[in-house]
Each structure stands twice: as structure tokens, then as C-alpha cells.
């Protein structure tokens, strides 16, 4: 029988705790995915003559910021600007926009979620008749992951830990 020291117990507890947090985050993202499908289905039932053989013709959209495809933070002008952008996208013949949901932006503190920008994009896209593809970018772990779970850092081939620059909000950016 092996004897576990306190450090091993803490390490195992931290691994389990991180696993639970990741599962919780995945469940939130799954909820958003189902929400986006539900909104899309609602939009389809309101329109007549929907082509059942829908083929997405999409463009990346991130709320107007240059660093696509991550969603921009919401400002006082976001709703008006995004609606205009999305109408122009629709007018150009696209039927879908794509965006990324970034872990570092959506969970800046453990257990505190912020999907306001995704909700706004979903609502406005539905309003103008666009569908939304949501891609999940889990490689952008928030700073608190490195602080709370240092064993979660990337390791170089040499075994050295790769630390994010202080204040970058993400381990992997």
C-alpha cells in the first residue's frame, strides 16, 4: 500500500477540482449551443419557403474588431454597429456568420461567466436573418487557471513551464 503525502493529496484534489470546473464550463457552452440552435429553429419557423437543404455560406464576424474571429467586448455603440455590419453581410449574400467563444473572455474569474457579446450577436443575427456558427476556443485559458493550477501550464520539450506574460488574460495567446 502506497502512502500519499499531503502534497500528492493537494495535487490530486487540484486535478479533480480543475476537471470539475472544465466540465462546468463545457456544460455552459453546450447550453449556449442548444440556445443557438433553438433561436435558429425559431427563426426558421417564422419564415416561409425555407430551403430544407440549407448550405451555410459564411463569413467570420467578431463584432467589428480587427482581431477576428474572437468576439469584441460590448460598447455603447455595439448594438447599432453590429446590426449595420450584419445587415451588410446579409445584403452581400451570406446566410451565416462564424465566431469564436473564447474561454478567457467568457470566464474571467472562476465560476463567473460573461456571454453578453454572444447573446447580442445571436439576437442581432436572428433579427437580420443570419444563422451563427459558434466555435469554441478552449486553448485560451484565463490567467486564473495558471495561478490556481500551475500544473496546467504548457511545457516545452525541455520540461520548462511556459508562463503567460503578466496581465495577458490568457495562457495560450
PAMAR-715064 format. One record per residue: residue in three letters; x negated, y, z negated of N, C-alpha, C, O in turn. Coordinates in pm, 1 decimal, decimal comma. Atoms other than C-alpha are relative to their C-alpha. Example, Ala and Ser with C-alpha at 12.3 -4.5 7.8 and 13.67 -1.06 7.14 Angstrom:
2
PT   aa       n.X       n.Y       n.Z      ca.X      ca.Y      ca.Z       c.X       c.Y       c.Z       o.X       o.Y       o.Z
PT  ALA     -89,0    -119,0       0,0   -1230,0    -450,0    -780,0     -90,0     120,0       0,0    -193,6     118,1     -66,5
PT  SER      82,0    -119,0       6,0   -1367,0    -106,0    -714,0      77,0     109,0     -73,0      26,1     219,8     -89,9
//
This chain:
173
PT   aa       n.X       n.Y       n.Z      ca.X      ca.Y      ca.Z       c.X       c.Y       c.Z       o.X       o.Y       o.Z
PT  UNK     -84,2    -118,3       0,0       0,0       0,0       0,0     -88,6     124,4       0,0    -180,4     137,0     -80,9
PT  UNK      77,3    -123,1      -8,0    -136,4     339,0     100,4      55,1     103,4     -97,1     175,2     110,1    -123,3
PT  UNK     -40,1    -107,0      90,0    -132,0     628,6    -138,4      -2,8     131,1      77,9    -105,7     167,5     134,8
PT  UNK      -7,0    -128,7     -68,9     -15,7     958,8      11,1     -38,2     110,8     -95,9      16,1     120,3    -206,0
PT  UNK      32,3    -113,2      86,0    -178,0    1265,0    -129,5      97,9     113,0      27,2     178,1     105,3     120,2
PT  UNK     -93,7    -112,2      -8,9       7,2    1591,9    -172,0      -8,6      70,7     136,0      92,7     114,1     190,8
PT  UNK      18,0     -65,3    -129,8    -141,2    1738,9     147,2      70,0     -78,7     111,0     132,1     -19,5     199,3
PT  UNK     -68,2      82,6    -100,2     -12,7    1445,2     354,2     151,3      12,8     -13,2     222,5      18,5      87,0
PT  UNK    -143,9     -14,9      21,5     331,3    1477,5     196,4      48,6     134,0      55,7     152,2     140,7     122,0
PT  UNK     -36,7    -131,9     -52,3     340,6    1850,2     276,8      -2,5       1,7     152,5      85,3      59,1     216,9
PT  UNK      10,2       6,7    -145,5     225,9    1781,4     631,2     120,4     -74,2      57,6     181,0     -28,3     154,5
PT  UNK    -115,5      77,3     -47,8     496,1    1516,7     678,1     129,5      79,2     -16,3     216,1      75,4      71,2
PT  UNK    -118,7     -82,1      22,5     757,7    1749,2     528,6       8,5     110,5     104,1     115,6     137,3     158,6
PT  UNK       2,0    -106,7    -100,3     649,5    2031,4     760,8      35,4     -52,7     138,5     107,6      13,2     213,4
PT  UNK     -34,4      60,2    -129,2     668,6    1799,2    1063,1     149,4     -26,0       9,6     211,8       3,4     111,6
PT  UNK    -143,2      29,2       2,5    1017,9    1689,5     964,9      80,6     129,8       8,1     178,4     138,2      82,4
PT  UNK     -67,9    -128,7       0,6    1125,1    2048,5     896,2      -4,6      64,4     138,6      95,9     118,2     185,0
PT  UNK      12,6     -55,7    -134,7     992,7    2163,4    1235,7      88,9     -76,3      97,1     152,7     -16,3     183,7
PT  UNK     -84,1      82,1     -86,4    1170,1    1874,7    1405,1     146,8      37,4     -15,0     219,5      44,5      84,1
PT  UNK    -137,9     -39,7      25,4    1498,6    1975,7    1242,1      27,3     136,5      63,1     132,5     156,0     124,1
PT  UNK     -17,0    -133,8     -58,2    1450,5    2339,9    1349,8       7,8      -7,2     152,4      89,2      61,9     213,7
PT  UNK      -2,1      14,1    -144,7    1377,2    2236,3    1707,4     132,3     -61,1      43,9     191,5     -16,1     142,1
PT  UNK    -129,2      61,0     -31,3    1685,6    2012,8    1711,6     112,1     103,0     -12,4     201,2     108,2      72,3
PT  UNK    -100,2    -103,6      20,2    1893,7    2301,2    1573,8      -1,6      98,9     115,9     104,0     137,7     166,1
PT  UNK      12,8     -92,5    -112,2    1760,6    2533,5    1844,4      54,7     -63,4     127,5     124,4       2,7     204,5
PT  UNK     -49,9      70,1    -118,3    1834,3    2272,9    2113,0     151,9      -6,0      -1,4     215,4       8,6     103,0
PT  UNK    -145,6       2,8       9,7    2190,3    2243,0    1985,9      60,3     135,9      35,5     162,9     142,9     103,2
PT  UNK     -47,4    -134,6     -35,0    2234,4    2620,7    2011,0      -7,9      21,3     151,3      85,1      74,7     211,8
PT  UNK      14,2     -15,5    -144,0    2101,5    2615,8    2367,0     101,5     -86,7      74,7     155,5     -44,8     177,2
PT  UNK    -100,3      86,7     -60,4    2329,1    2323,2    2451,5     137,1      65,6      -6,1     214,4      58,2      89,4
PT  UNK    -126,1     -72,0      13,9    2622,4    2525,2    2318,7      10,5     109,3     105,6     116,1     127,6     166,2
PT  UNK       0,6    -106,4     -99,8    2523,9    2813,1    2546,2      21,4     -58,5     139,4      93,2      -1,1     221,2
PT  UNK     -19,0      65,3    -128,8    2501,9    2575,5    2840,5     146,4     -35,8      20,7     202,1      -8,8     127,1
PT  UNK    -141,2      34,4     -11,0    2852,5    2444,8    2771,9      86,2     125,8      13,9     184,4     127,0      88,2
PT  UNK     -71,8    -126,8     -11,6    2972,8    2802,4    2725,4      -8,6      53,8     141,7      90,6     100,5     197,7
PT  UNK      17,3     -50,2    -137,0    2827,6    2899,7    3061,6      80,9     -82,5      98,9     136,7     -27,5     193,9
PT  UNK     -81,0      85,0     -87,8    2996,7    2601,8    3227,5     147,2      36,0     -15,7     220,3      46,7      82,8
PT  UNK    -140,4     -34,5      25,1    3327,0    2690,9    3062,2      36,6     132,6      65,5     144,4     145,5     123,5
PT  UNK     -26,0    -129,4     -63,0    3301,2    3050,8    3181,8       6,7     -17,0     151,2      92,3      42,3     216,9
PT  UNK      -0,9      25,1    -143,3    3219,0    2928,2    3531,5     127,2     -68,6      45,3     183,1     -33,8     149,3
PT  UNK    -123,1      70,7     -33,8    3515,7    2691,4    3533,3     118,4      95,0      -8,9     207,3      91,4      76,2
PT  UNK    -106,9     -98,6      12,2    3743,1    2970,3    3409,7       3,1      90,6     122,2     109,6     119,1     177,1
PT  UNK       7,9     -86,2    -116,7    3621,1    3191,7    3690,3      50,6     -70,5     124,7     113,0      -7,5     210,1
PT  UNK     -44,7      74,6    -116,7    3690,6    2916,3    3943,8     151,3     -15,7       2,5     212,3     -10,9     109,4
PT  UNK    -144,7      19,8       0,0    4047,9    2862,2    3829,7      74,1     129,2      32,2     190,3     124,5      72,6
PT  UNK     -64,1    -128,1     -28,1    4122,0    3233,6    3873,3      -7,3      34,9     148,2      69,7     118,8     194,9
PT  UNK      19,5     -33,4    -140,1    4005,1    3239,9    4236,5      62,1    -109,0      87,9      53,7    -227,7      56,3
PT  UNK     -56,9      96,0     -93,7    4185,2    3076,0    4526,6    -102,4     -31,0     107,9    -189,1      50,3     139,8
PT  UNK      84,7      37,2    -112,6    4010,9    2888,3    4802,0    -144,9     -26,0     -36,0    -233,2      -6,0      47,4
PT  UNK     137,6      31,1      39,1    3702,0    2787,4    4606,2     -47,6    -121,3      79,0      22,4    -222,2      87,7
PT  UNK      58,5     112,0     -71,5    3478,3    2564,6    4813,2     -46,8    -103,4    -101,4    -134,7     -76,0    -183,2
PT  UNK      35,6     105,6      95,3    3454,8    2237,4    4622,3    -141,3     -52,6      23,6    -197,5    -120,3     -62,5
PT  UNK     137,7      41,4     -30,1    3119,1    2173,5    4790,5     -95,3     117,2     -23,8    -181,0     147,5      59,3
PT  UNK      80,8    -117,6      35,2    2959,6    2472,8    4617,4    -148,5     -32,4      11,1    -195,4    -131,8     -44,2
PT  UNK     145,0      11,3      -7,4    2593,2    2512,8    4706,9     -58,5     131,7     -49,0     -32,9     236,4      10,5
PT  UNK      52,2    -125,7      56,1    2404,5    2766,6    4494,4    -103,7      65,0      91,3    -201,5       2,4     132,4
PT  UNK      94,4     -85,1     -72,9    2230,1    3040,1    4688,1     -35,8     109,5     -99,0      40,9     203,6    -119,8
PT  UNK      26,9     -82,2     118,5    2049,7    3218,6    4409,4    -123,6      86,9      13,6    -207,0      69,9     102,6
PT  UNK     113,2     -89,7      15,1    1805,8    3488,8    4314,9     -27,5      11,9    -149,6      65,2       4,6    -230,4
PT  UNK      33,5     -21,7     141,1    1617,5    3540,6    3986,5      52,0     135,8     -43,1      38,7     234,1      29,7
PT  UNK     -41,4    -128,8      54,0    1769,8    3810,4    3772,0     -28,8       0,7    -149,0       1,0     -94,9    -220,6
PT  UNK      40,7      -7,8     140,2    1641,7    3928,7    3437,8      45,6     128,6     -67,1      -9,4     168,0    -170,0
PT  UNK     -46,5    -123,7      60,5    1831,7    4245,1    3366,4     -78,5     120,2      44,5     -75,9     222,9     -23,3
PT  UNK      63,8    -116,9     -57,4    1620,3    4473,9    3578,0    -144,7      22,0     -37,0    -207,2     112,7      18,0
PT  UNK     139,8     -25,2      32,9    1279,2    4443,2    3418,1     -91,3     -67,9     101,1     -51,6    -162,8     168,7
PT  UNK      91,8      48,2    -102,5     976,9    4375,7    3630,9     -50,4    -141,4     -26,5     -79,1    -214,8      68,2
PT  UNK      55,3     131,7      32,4     860,0    4063,4    3447,4     109,2    -106,0       4,8     145,9    -162,6     -98,2
PT  UNK    -100,5     104,7     -15,5    1120,2    3826,6    3583,5     -67,9    -133,2     -25,7    -189,1    -143,0      -6,1
PT  UNK    -144,0       7,8       9,8    1264,6    3587,4    3507,1      53,9       8,4    -142,9     171,5     -21,1    -164,4
PT  UNK     -50,0      -9,2     137,8    1287,8    3643,7    3129,0      99,4     115,0     -12,4      79,8     221,5      46,1
PT  UNK    -103,5    -102,6      16,2    1596,4    3839,2    3024,7     -53,2     121,4     -75,6    -126,8     108,2    -173,3
PT  UNK      37,2    -126,0      64,3    1544,1    4203,1    2931,3      76,0      16,8    -130,7     181,3     -43,3    -151,7
PT  UNK     -73,8     -37,6     120,2    1638,2    4340,2    2593,5     107,6      99,6      40,4      91,7     173,5     137,5
PT  UNK    -112,1     -87,5     -31,7    1966,4    4528,7    2591,3     -27,9     142,6     -46,3     -76,0     165,4    -157,2
PT  UNK       7,6    -141,8      32,9    1962,5    4909,2    2600,6     140,2      58,4      16,3     234,2     -12,6      52,1
PT  UNK    -130,7     -65,4     -16,5    2246,2    5160,5    2607,4      43,6       3,0     146,0     162,8      15,2     174,3
PT  UNK     -31,0      -4,6    -142,4    2226,5    5157,3    2988,7      12,8    -138,8      63,1      49,8    -149,8     180,0
PT  UNK       4,6     134,8     -57,0    2205,1    4779,1    3034,3     128,5     -40,6      70,5     124,6     -86,5     184,7
PT  UNK    -124,7      48,8     -58,7    2571,9    4706,1    3096,8      25,8      64,0     136,3      57,5      -5,9     232,6
PT  UNK     -23,5     -70,1    -126,5    2608,1    4970,5    3368,0    -103,6     -40,2     104,9     -67,8     -68,3     219,2
PT  UNK     106,7      33,9     -95,3    2270,4    4893,5    3530,6      11,5    -144,4      47,0      -2,1    -172,0     166,2
PT  UNK      -9,4     140,7     -36,7    2316,3    4515,0    3520,8     121,4     -24,7      89,4     112,9    -101,9     184,9
PT  UNK    -120,1      16,2     -83,4    2670,0    4538,3    3663,8     -30,5      46,5     143,3       4,7     -21,4     239,7
PT  UNK      37,5     -51,5    -132,2    2537,1    4751,5    3952,1     -92,4     -98,5      71,0     -71,4    -130,4     188,0
PT  UNK      93,5      97,7     -58,6    2249,7    4507,3    4011,5      73,8    -125,1      46,4      53,4    -172,6     158,1
PT  UNK     -70,7     123,9     -32,3    2479,8    4205,8    4003,5      96,0      18,9     117,2     111,3     -71,6     199,1
PT  UNK     -86,6     -27,8    -115,9    2726,8    4367,4    4245,8     -82,6       3,8     128,5     -40,3     -48,6     231,6
PT  UNK      87,4      -5,3    -117,0    2439,3    4438,6    4485,0     -46,2    -140,3      39,5     -52,2    -173,4     157,9
PT  UNK      40,5     138,7     -26,8    2320,3    4078,1    4451,8     114,1     -74,1      69,7      92,1    -144,1     168,5
PT  UNK    -118,5      63,1     -60,4    2673,8    3956,7    4530,2      20,9      52,1     142,0      48,5     -26,2     233,0
PT  UNK     -18,5     -60,5    -131,8    2700,4    4200,3    4824,0    -104,4     -47,2     101,6     -78,9     -45,6     222,1
PT  UNK     104,2      50,8     -89,5    2375,8    4060,8    4967,3      26,4    -144,6      42,6     -45,8    -199,8     125,7
PT  UNK     -37,5     135,1     -41,5    2543,5    3720,5    4993,9     -38,7    -110,2     -97,2     -13,1    -227,7     -70,8
PT  UNK      33,4     101,4      99,2    2410,4    3545,0    4686,1     126,0     -38,3     -76,8     216,5      43,4     -93,5
PT  UNK    -114,3      43,0      80,8    2656,2    3338,1    4481,4     -41,7     -39,6    -141,3      42,0     -76,1    -223,9
PT  UNK      52,9      46,3     128,6    2431,5    3259,9    4184,7    -121,7      84,6     -37,4    -198,0     126,3      49,7
PT  UNK     125,0     -57,7      50,4    2167,2    3427,0    3968,1     -62,7    -101,2     -95,0       6,8    -181,0    -157,8
PT  UNK      74,1      88,5      90,8    1899,7    3242,1    3773,1     -67,9      86,6    -105,8    -108,5     199,7     -79,4
PT  UNK      72,0     -70,8     105,4    1748,5    3343,9    3442,5     -59,5    -101,7     -95,6     -19,5    -218,2     -97,3
PT  UNK      61,3      83,8     102,8    1533,5    3202,9    3165,9      49,7      44,5    -136,4      70,9     163,5    -159,8
PT  UNK     -24,0     -28,3     141,0    1625,6    3180,4    2799,2    -131,4     -33,2     -70,5    -179,7    -146,3     -65,5
PT  UNK     133,1      10,9      59,6    1306,1    3235,4    2604,9      11,4     -17,6    -152,3      71,6      65,4    -220,4
PT  UNK      -9,7      30,5     142,8    1269,4    3079,5    2257,5     -48,4     115,9     -85,0      17,3     152,3    -182,5
PT  UNK      57,0    -108,4      80,6    1050,6    3362,4    2126,7      94,8     118,8     -11,0      99,1     185,9    -114,1
PT  UNK     -92,6    -113,0       2,7    1313,3    3620,0    2218,2     132,3     -36,3     -66,8     197,0      48,9    -127,7
PT  UNK    -131,4      41,9      51,8    1616,8    3415,0    2111,1      -1,2     -36,9    -148,1     103,4     -34,6    -212,9
PT  UNK       8,7      31,4     143,1    1491,0    3313,0    1766,1    -123,6      69,0     -59,0    -221,7       2,8     -92,9
PT  UNK     116,6     -73,7      47,2    1256,1    3589,4    1647,8     -37,6     -31,7    -144,7    -153,5     -17,2    -183,7
PT  UNK      23,3      43,3     137,9    1293,0    3471,2    1286,2      66,5    -135,9     -15,7     165,8    -164,1      51,3
PT  UNK     -58,6     133,2      15,8    1364,8    3117,7    1167,3     149,7       6,4     -30,8     191,7      69,6    -127,8
PT  UNK    -144,0       8,6      23,0    1737,1    3049,8    1196,7      79,3     123,5      37,4     201,1     124,6      19,5
PT  UNK     -70,5    -121,7     -41,9    1822,5    3399,6    1327,5      -4,8       7,4     152,0    -110,4      28,0     211,8
PT  UNK      -8,6      10,3    -145,0    1943,1    3379,5    1685,4      55,6     127,8      61,4     139,0     196,8       2,8
PT  UNK     -45,3    -118,1     -72,3    1994,4    3654,6    1940,0      18,2     -37,0     147,4     -78,3     -44,1     223,6
PT  UNK     -31,8      31,2    -138,4    2169,1    3563,1    2263,6      82,6     112,0      64,4     152,1      88,7     163,3
PT  UNK     -81,6    -111,4     -48,6    2325,8    3906,1    2321,6     -26,5      28,2     147,9      67,5      52,8     223,4
PT  UNK      30,7     -29,2    -139,6    2142,4    3960,2    2651,3      55,0    -108,7      92,5      99,0     -78,4     203,5
PT  UNK     -55,9     108,5     -80,4    2251,4    3618,5    2780,8     152,3      11,3       7,4     211,7      -8,7     113,4
PT  UNK    -146,1     -18,4       0,8    2611,8    3680,1    2675,3      40,5     112,7      95,1     138,1      99,7     169,1
PT  UNK     -30,0    -112,2     -88,8    2607,3    4015,9    2857,3     -15,3     -42,2     146,2      71,3     -13,3     228,7
PT  UNK      21,6      45,0    -137,2    2461,3    3861,2    3172,4     112,1     -94,7      44,8     162,1     -82,9     156,7
PT  UNK    -105,8      95,7     -34,5    2718,3    3578,3    3165,7     131,9      72,9      26,2     201,8      42,6     122,9
PT  UNK    -126,3     -73,5     -14,4    3009,3    3818,4    3122,1       1,4      82,1     129,1      98,9      79,6     204,3
PT  UNK       5,1     -85,4    -118,8    2896,5    4058,6    3394,9      -6,4     -82,0     128,3      55,2     -45,4     228,4
PT  UNK       7,0      86,3    -118,4    2809,4    3780,3    3639,4     137,5     -56,8      31,7     177,7     -61,0     148,0
PT  UNK    -135,6      52,8     -19,3    3153,8    3627,5    3589,0      91,0     108,9      55,2     175,4      83,3     141,2
PT  UNK     -81,5    -114,8     -42,4    3308,4    3971,7    3636,8     -14,4      28,1     150,0      83,4      62,1     216,5
PT  UNK      22,4     -29,3    -142,2    3149,4    4014,8    3982,0       7,6    -125,1      87,8      -8,4    -116,4     209,5
PT  UNK     -17,3     123,1     -77,3    3198,5    3650,9    4086,1    -126,7     -77,5      27,3    -134,1    -151,4     125,5
PT  UNK     123,9      76,9     -13,6    2848,0    3511,8    4042,0      -5,1    -110,3    -105,6      49,1     -95,8    -215,2
PT  UNK      27,7     105,1      96,7    2751,0    3189,5    3873,7    -140,0      26,2     -56,7    -217,0     103,1       1,0
PT  UNK     130,6     -20,9      62,9    2447,7    3172,7    3641,2     -65,2    -134,7     -28,1      -5,2    -222,2     -90,6
PT  UNK      82,1     114,8      38,2    2178,1    2908,0    3621,3     -85,6      45,6    -116,9    -155,6     146,5    -107,6
PT  UNK      80,5     -32,6     117,3    2017,2    2912,8    3278,2    -109,6    -104,6     -12,4     -82,6    -224,3     -22,1
PT  UNK     112,4      89,5      20,8    1672,7    2765,5    3245,6     -61,2      33,7    -135,8     -74,3     150,5    -172,3
PT  UNK      49,0     -17,0     136,4    1526,1    2713,7    2901,0    -151,9      -5,9      -0,5    -212,3    -101,0      49,0
PT  UNK     145,3     -12,1       6,5    1169,1    2822,7    2837,7     -43,1     -21,7    -144,9     -56,0      73,7    -221,6
PT  UNK      32,6      30,4     139,5    1071,2    2644,3    2516,9    -148,6      14,4     -30,2    -188,7       7,5    -146,4
PT  UNK     143,7     -16,4      23,2     696,9    2695,0    2566,0     -34,5     132,7     -64,5    -148,3     152,6    -107,0
PT  UNK      27,1    -131,2      57,2     730,4    3049,4    2436,2      39,2       2,4    -147,7     130,3      75,0    -187,4
PT  UNK     -32,3       6,6     141,8     733,7    2966,8    2067,6     -24,6     134,6     -68,1    -122,5     202,8     -37,5
PT  UNK      18,2    -126,7      72,8     779,5    3266,4    1834,6    -120,9      -4,9     -93,6    -169,1    -112,6    -128,7
PT  UNK     114,8      -8,1      91,1     495,7    3387,4    1610,0      20,2     -81,0    -127,1     -74,1    -142,2    -177,3
PT  UNK     -23,6      68,0     126,8     661,8    3237,4    1303,4     -27,8    -150,4       9,3     -53,8    -214,0     -92,8
PT  UNK      31,1     142,7     -14,5     607,7    2887,3    1445,8    -147,0     -24,0     -33,8    -179,6    -117,1    -107,4
PT  UNK     143,2      14,0      28,2     228,8    2933,3    1437,4     -30,0      24,3    -147,9    -115,9     -41,3    -206,8
PT  UNK      22,7     -32,1     140,3     248,6    3085,6    1090,4      50,3    -111,5     -91,2     -16,5    -147,7    -188,0
PT  UNK     -60,2     103,3      86,0     477,5    2816,2     944,2     -48,6    -140,5      32,4     -46,2    -228,4     -53,8
PT  UNK      38,5     133,2     -45,5     346,8    2520,8    1144,2    -130,1       7,8      78,9    -128,7      -9,0     200,8
PT  UNK     126,1     -19,0     -72,0     -21,6    2572,6    1228,3     -41,4    -123,6      80,4    -118,3    -111,5     175,8
PT  UNK      31,9     121,1     -75,0     -46,4    2211,7    1347,6      73,4      -4,5     134,0      48,5     -93,5     215,2
PT  UNK     -73,9      -5,7    -125,6     191,4    2308,4    1630,6     -73,8      81,7     106,4     -28,1      90,6     220,3
PT  UNK      77,4     -77,8     -96,5     -73,6    2527,3    1796,7     -56,5     -89,8     109,5     -82,2    -208,2      87,9
PT  UNK      68,8      72,8    -105,8    -217,7    2423,4    2129,6    -141,8     -29,0     -46,2    -200,4      46,5    -123,8
PT  UNK     138,6      33,9      27,3    -551,7    2250,0    2105,2     -75,6      -7,7     130,2     -28,6     -66,2     227,8
PT  UNK      86,9      10,1    -116,6    -832,4    2292,0    2352,7     -58,0    -141,3       4,3     -50,5    -215,4     -93,7
PT  UNK      59,1     132,5     -14,1   -1006,3    1982,4    2483,7    -107,5     -21,9    -105,8    -132,0    -135,6    -146,1
PT  UNK     104,5       8,5     101,9   -1281,9    2057,9    2231,3      57,1     -25,8    -139,2     -16,8     -58,6    -231,9
PT  UNK     -62,5      16,4     130,4   -1029,2    2030,7    1947,2      25,9     132,6     -69,9      91,3     136,1    -174,2
PT  UNK     -23,0    -132,0      57,4   -1031,6    2405,5    1877,1     146,5      38,4      16,5     206,7      13,7     121,0
PT  UNK    -138,1     -48,4      -5,8    -689,8    2553,4    1794,7       5,0     129,6      80,3     -83,3     214,4      68,3
PT  UNK     -19,2    -119,5     -79,2    -561,6    2817,0    2036,0      99,3      88,0     -74,2     218,1      56,4     -81,8
PT  UNK     -83,1     -92,1      77,2    -428,7    3108,5    1829,4      49,7     112,9      90,2     -26,0     166,5     171,1
PT  UNK     -51,4    -111,6     -80,5    -199,5    3368,6    1985,7     -55,3     131,6     -51,9     -85,5     144,0    -170,6
PT  UNK      39,9    -132,3      48,0    -308,2    3730,9    1974,1     104,4      51,3     -98,9     223,8      28,0     -80,2
PT  UNK     -90,3     -50,0     103,0    -156,4    3900,3    1669,6     104,7      93,6      61,3      72,6     184,3     138,1
PT  UNK    -108,3     -85,3     -44,6     182,5    4054,0    1738,9      49,1     -25,0     140,3     119,8      59,1     195,7
PT  UNK     -43,2      26,6    -137,2     239,8    3889,1    2076,7     140,8     -58,2       5,8     198,4     -64,8     114,3
PT  UNK    -133,0      56,1       9,5     569,8    3733,5    1963,6       7,6    -142,0      53,1     111,8    -205,9      39,1
PT  UNK      -7,6     131,5     -58,0     480,0    3408,5    2134,6    -134,6     -70,6      -5,0    -239,7      -9,3      13,6
PT  UNK     121,6      79,8       1,3     229,2    3128,0    2102,7     -60,0     -17,9     137,4    -182,1     -21,3     152,5
PT  UNK      44,7      52,8    -128,1     208,7    3046,0    2467,4      -0,1     100,3     113,0     -18,0      61,7     228,5
PT  UNK      -2,0    -100,1    -104,8     229,6    3371,6    2656,6    -137,1      46,2      34,0    -153,6     131,4     121,3
//
